[in-house]
């Protein structure tokens, strides 16, 4: 799959399946916007993508809707 010139937004990219998806998308050429609710997890995924030669930046925020 060639994802050059594409942008991917991955929520939950700090760990688990979200992180794996972000890394795979970057490996396929996508520029990745990494989202997680913990800053250290966000940065770790961004750093991993950049070390592998990809392009990424992170957004750290809690997007849950707690209004019930």
CNS distance restraints for C-alpha pairs under 8 A (distance, minus, plus):
assign (resid   1 and name CA) (resid  28 and name CA) 6.29 0.50 0.50
assign (resid   2 and name CA) (resid  28 and name CA) 5.67 0.50 0.50
assign (resid   2 and name CA) (resid  29 and name CA) 6.39 0.50 0.50
assign (resid   3 and name CA) (resid  25 and name CA) 7.43 0.50 0.50
assign (resid   3 and name CA) (resid  28 and name CA) 5.53 0.50 0.50
assign (resid   3 and name CA) (resid  29 and name CA) 4.83 0.50 0.50
assign (resid   3 and name CA) (resid  30 and name CA) 4.92 0.50 0.50
assign (resid   4 and name CA) (resid  28 and name CA) 7.29 0.50 0.50
assign (resid   4 and name CA) (resid  29 and name CA) 4.55 0.50 0.50
assign (resid   4 and name CA) (resid  30 and name CA) 5.34 0.50 0.50
assign (resid   4 and name CA) (resid  31 and name CA) 7.76 0.50 0.50
assign (resid   5 and name CA) (resid  29 and name CA) 7.59 0.50 0.50
assign (resid   5 and name CA) (resid  30 and name CA) 6.58 0.50 0.50
assign (resid   5 and name CA) (resid  31 and name CA) 7.51 0.50 0.50
assign (resid   6 and name CA) (resid  29 and name CA) 7.65 0.50 0.50
assign (resid   6 and name CA) (resid  30 and name CA) 5.06 0.50 0.50
assign (resid   6 and name CA) (resid  31 and name CA) 6.33 0.50 0.50
assign (resid   7 and name CA) (resid  30 and name CA) 5.42 0.50 0.50
assign (resid   7 and name CA) (resid  31 and name CA) 4.79 0.50 0.50
assign (resid   7 and name CA) (resid  32 and name CA) 5.81 0.50 0.50
assign (resid   7 and name CA) (resid  33 and name CA) 7.45 0.50 0.50
assign (resid   8 and name CA) (resid  22 and name CA) 7.99 0.50 0.50
assign (resid   8 and name CA) (resid  25 and name CA) 7.34 0.50 0.50
assign (resid   8 and name CA) (resid  30 and name CA) 6.32 0.50 0.50
assign (resid   8 and name CA) (resid  31 and name CA) 6.23 0.50 0.50
assign (resid   8 and name CA) (resid  32 and name CA) 4.85 0.50 0.50
assign (resid   8 and name CA) (resid  33 and name CA) 6.08 0.50 0.50
assign (resid   9 and name CA) (resid  32 and name CA) 5.92 0.50 0.50
assign (resid   9 and name CA) (resid  33 and name CA) 4.67 0.50 0.50
assign (resid   9 and name CA) (resid  34 and name CA) 6.30 0.50 0.50
assign (resid   9 and name CA) (resid  35 and name CA) 7.49 0.50 0.50
assign (resid  10 and name CA) (resid  18 and name CA) 6.55 0.50 0.50
assign (resid  10 and name CA) (resid  21 and name CA) 7.49 0.50 0.50
assign (resid  10 and name CA) (resid  22 and name CA) 6.15 0.50 0.50
assign (resid  10 and name CA) (resid  32 and name CA) 7.22 0.50 0.50
assign (resid  10 and name CA) (resid  33 and name CA) 6.24 0.50 0.50
assign (resid  10 and name CA) (resid  34 and name CA) 5.42 0.50 0.50
assign (resid  10 and name CA) (resid  35 and name CA) 6.00 0.50 0.50
assign (resid  11 and name CA) (resid  18 and name CA) 6.60 0.50 0.50
assign (resid  11 and name CA) (resid  34 and name CA) 6.54 0.50 0.50
assign (resid  11 and name CA) (resid  35 and name CA) 4.66 0.50 0.50
assign (resid  11 and name CA) (resid  36 and name CA) 6.20 0.50 0.50
assign (resid  12 and name CA) (resid  18 and name CA) 5.03 0.50 0.50
assign (resid  12 and name CA) (resid  19 and name CA) 7.11 0.50 0.50
assign (resid  12 and name CA) (resid  34 and name CA) 7.94 0.50 0.50
assign (resid  12 and name CA) (resid  35 and name CA) 5.86 0.50 0.50
assign (resid  12 and name CA) (resid  36 and name CA) 4.96 0.50 0.50
assign (resid  12 and name CA) (resid  37 and name CA) 7.58 0.50 0.50
assign (resid  13 and name CA) (resid  17 and name CA) 7.49 0.50 0.50
assign (resid  13 and name CA) (resid  18 and name CA) 4.06 0.50 0.50
assign (resid  13 and name CA) (resid  19 and name CA) 4.08 0.50 0.50
assign (resid  13 and name CA) (resid  20 and name CA) 7.58 0.50 0.50
assign (resid  13 and name CA) (resid  21 and name CA) 7.53 0.50 0.50
assign (resid  13 and name CA) (resid  22 and name CA) 6.28 0.50 0.50
assign (resid  13 and name CA) (resid  34 and name CA) 5.76 0.50 0.50
assign (resid  13 and name CA) (resid  35 and name CA) 5.58 0.50 0.50
assign (resid  13 and name CA) (resid  36 and name CA) 5.60 0.50 0.50
assign (resid  13 and name CA) (resid  41 and name CA) 7.90 0.50 0.50
assign (resid  13 and name CA) (resid  42 and name CA) 6.92 0.50 0.50
assign (resid  13 and name CA) (resid  45 and name CA) 7.02 0.50 0.50
assign (resid  14 and name CA) (resid  18 and name CA) 6.74 0.50 0.50
assign (resid  14 and name CA) (resid  19 and name CA) 5.45 0.50 0.50
assign (resid  14 and name CA) (resid  34 and name CA) 7.76 0.50 0.50
assign (resid  14 and name CA) (resid  35 and name CA) 7.04 0.50 0.50
assign (resid  14 and name CA) (resid  36 and name CA) 5.08 0.50 0.50
assign (resid  14 and name CA) (resid  37 and name CA) 7.76 0.50 0.50
assign (resid  14 and name CA) (resid  38 and name CA) 7.39 0.50 0.50
assign (resid  14 and name CA) (resid  41 and name CA) 4.48 0.50 0.50
assign (resid  14 and name CA) (resid  42 and name CA) 5.15 0.50 0.50
assign (resid  14 and name CA) (resid  44 and name CA) 7.45 0.50 0.50
assign (resid  14 and name CA) (resid  45 and name CA) 6.16 0.50 0.50
assign (resid  15 and name CA) (resid  19 and name CA) 4.80 0.50 0.50
assign (resid  15 and name CA) (resid  20 and name CA) 7.57 0.50 0.50
assign (resid  15 and name CA) (resid  41 and name CA) 7.02 0.50 0.50
assign (resid  16 and name CA) (resid  20 and name CA) 6.33 0.50 0.50
assign (resid  17 and name CA) (resid  21 and name CA) 6.06 0.50 0.50
assign (resid  18 and name CA) (resid  22 and name CA) 6.21 0.50 0.50
assign (resid  19 and name CA) (resid  23 and name CA) 6.21 0.50 0.50
assign (resid  19 and name CA) (resid  45 and name CA) 6.60 0.50 0.50
assign (resid  20 and name CA) (resid  24 and name CA) 6.14 0.50 0.50
assign (resid  21 and name CA) (resid  25 and name CA) 6.03 0.50 0.50
assign (resid  22 and name CA) (resid  26 and name CA) 6.17 0.50 0.50
assign (resid  22 and name CA) (resid  32 and name CA) 6.65 0.50 0.50
assign (resid  22 and name CA) (resid  34 and name CA) 7.06 0.50 0.50
assign (resid  22 and name CA) (resid  45 and name CA) 7.86 0.50 0.50
assign (resid  23 and name CA) (resid  27 and name CA) 6.12 0.50 0.50
assign (resid  23 and name CA) (resid  45 and name CA) 7.69 0.50 0.50
assign (resid  23 and name CA) (resid  48 and name CA) 7.70 0.50 0.50
assign (resid  23 and name CA) (resid  49 and name CA) 6.07 0.50 0.50
assign (resid  24 and name CA) (resid  28 and name CA) 6.27 0.50 0.50
assign (resid  25 and name CA) (resid  29 and name CA) 6.55 0.50 0.50
assign (resid  25 and name CA) (resid  30 and name CA) 5.53 0.50 0.50
assign (resid  25 and name CA) (resid  31 and name CA) 7.90 0.50 0.50
assign (resid  25 and name CA) (resid  32 and name CA) 7.27 0.50 0.50
assign (resid  26 and name CA) (resid  30 and name CA) 4.84 0.50 0.50
assign (resid  26 and name CA) (resid  31 and name CA) 6.14 0.50 0.50
assign (resid  26 and name CA) (resid  32 and name CA) 6.23 0.50 0.50
assign (resid  26 and name CA) (resid  49 and name CA) 6.52 0.50 0.50
assign (resid  26 and name CA) (resid  54 and name CA) 5.57 0.50 0.50
assign (resid  26 and name CA) (resid  55 and name CA) 7.03 0.50 0.50
assign (resid  26 and name CA) (resid  56 and name CA) 7.89 0.50 0.50
assign (resid  27 and name CA) (resid  49 and name CA) 7.92 0.50 0.50
assign (resid  27 and name CA) (resid  52 and name CA) 7.72 0.50 0.50
assign (resid  27 and name CA) (resid  54 and name CA) 6.77 0.50 0.50
assign (resid  29 and name CA) (resid  54 and name CA) 7.04 0.50 0.50
assign (resid  30 and name CA) (resid  54 and name CA) 7.83 0.50 0.50
assign (resid  30 and name CA) (resid  55 and name CA) 7.58 0.50 0.50
assign (resid  31 and name CA) (resid  54 and name CA) 7.02 0.50 0.50
assign (resid  31 and name CA) (resid  55 and name CA) 5.02 0.50 0.50
assign (resid  31 and name CA) (resid  56 and name CA) 5.71 0.50 0.50
assign (resid  32 and name CA) (resid  55 and name CA) 6.38 0.50 0.50
assign (resid  32 and name CA) (resid  56 and name CA) 4.66 0.50 0.50
assign (resid  32 and name CA) (resid  57 and name CA) 6.74 0.50 0.50
assign (resid  33 and name CA) (resid  56 and name CA) 5.69 0.50 0.50
assign (resid  33 and name CA) (resid  57 and name CA) 5.30 0.50 0.50
assign (resid  33 and name CA) (resid  58 and name CA) 5.73 0.50 0.50
assign (resid  33 and name CA) (resid  59 and name CA) 7.27 0.50 0.50
assign (resid  34 and name CA) (resid  42 and name CA) 6.41 0.50 0.50
assign (resid  34 and name CA) (resid  45 and name CA) 7.27 0.50 0.50
assign (resid  34 and name CA) (resid  46 and name CA) 6.70 0.50 0.50
assign (resid  34 and name CA) (resid  56 and name CA) 6.86 0.50 0.50
assign (resid  34 and name CA) (resid  57 and name CA) 6.06 0.50 0.50
assign (resid  34 and name CA) (resid  58 and name CA) 4.55 0.50 0.50
assign (resid  34 and name CA) (resid  59 and name CA) 6.11 0.50 0.50
assign (resid  35 and name CA) (resid  42 and name CA) 6.19 0.50 0.50
assign (resid  35 and name CA) (resid  58 and name CA) 5.79 0.50 0.50
assign (resid  35 and name CA) (resid  59 and name CA) 4.86 0.50 0.50
assign (resid  35 and name CA) (resid  60 and name CA) 5.77 0.50 0.50
assign (resid  35 and name CA) (resid  61 and name CA) 7.44 0.50 0.50
assign (resid  36 and name CA) (resid  41 and name CA) 6.65 0.50 0.50
assign (resid  36 and name CA) (resid  42 and name CA) 5.29 0.50 0.50
assign (resid  36 and name CA) (resid  58 and name CA) 7.99 0.50 0.50
assign (resid  36 and name CA) (resid  59 and name CA) 6.80 0.50 0.50
assign (resid  36 and name CA) (resid  60 and name CA) 5.29 0.50 0.50
assign (resid  36 and name CA) (resid  61 and name CA) 6.53 0.50 0.50
assign (resid  36 and name CA) (resid  62 and name CA) 7.57 0.50 0.50
assign (resid  37 and name CA) (resid  41 and name CA) 7.92 0.50 0.50
assign (resid  37 and name CA) (resid  42 and name CA) 7.52 0.50 0.50
assign (resid  37 and name CA) (resid  60 and name CA) 5.14 0.50 0.50
assign (resid  37 and name CA) (resid  61 and name CA) 4.77 0.50 0.50
assign (resid  37 and name CA) (resid  62 and name CA) 4.92 0.50 0.50
assign (resid  37 and name CA) (resid  63 and name CA) 7.72 0.50 0.50
assign (resid  38 and name CA) (resid  42 and name CA) 6.30 0.50 0.50
assign (resid  38 and name CA) (resid  60 and name CA) 6.21 0.50 0.50
assign (resid  38 and name CA) (resid  61 and name CA) 7.40 0.50 0.50
assign (resid  39 and name CA) (resid  43 and name CA) 6.14 0.50 0.50
assign (resid  39 and name CA) (resid  60 and name CA) 5.54 0.50 0.50
assign (resid  40 and name CA) (resid  44 and name CA) 6.05 0.50 0.50
assign (resid  41 and name CA) (resid  45 and name CA) 6.34 0.50 0.50
assign (resid  42 and name CA) (resid  46 and name CA) 6.32 0.50 0.50
assign (resid  42 and name CA) (resid  58 and name CA) 5.84 0.50 0.50
assign (resid  42 and name CA) (resid  59 and name CA) 7.01 0.50 0.50
assign (resid  42 and name CA) (resid  60 and name CA) 6.43 0.50 0.50
assign (resid  43 and name CA) (resid  47 and name CA) 5.93 0.50 0.50
assign (resid  43 and name CA) (resid  58 and name CA) 6.62 0.50 0.50
assign (resid  44 and name CA) (resid  48 and name CA) 6.16 0.50 0.50
assign (resid  45 and name CA) (resid  49 and name CA) 6.29 0.50 0.50
assign (resid  46 and name CA) (resid  50 and name CA) 6.22 0.50 0.50
assign (resid  46 and name CA) (resid  56 and name CA) 5.61 0.50 0.50
assign (resid  46 and name CA) (resid  57 and name CA) 5.96 0.50 0.50
assign (resid  46 and name CA) (resid  58 and name CA) 6.35 0.50 0.50
assign (resid  47 and name CA) (resid  51 and name CA) 6.00 0.50 0.50
assign (resid  48 and name CA) (resid  52 and name CA) 6.35 0.50 0.50
assign (resid  49 and name CA) (resid  53 and name CA) 6.55 0.50 0.50
assign (resid  49 and name CA) (resid  54 and name CA) 5.13 0.50 0.50
assign (resid  49 and name CA) (resid  55 and name CA) 6.68 0.50 0.50
assign (resid  49 and name CA) (resid  56 and name CA) 6.56 0.50 0.50
assign (resid  50 and name CA) (resid  54 and name CA) 4.83 0.50 0.50
assign (resid  50 and name CA) (resid  55 and name CA) 5.83 0.50 0.50
assign (resid  50 and name CA) (resid  56 and name CA) 6.66 0.50 0.50
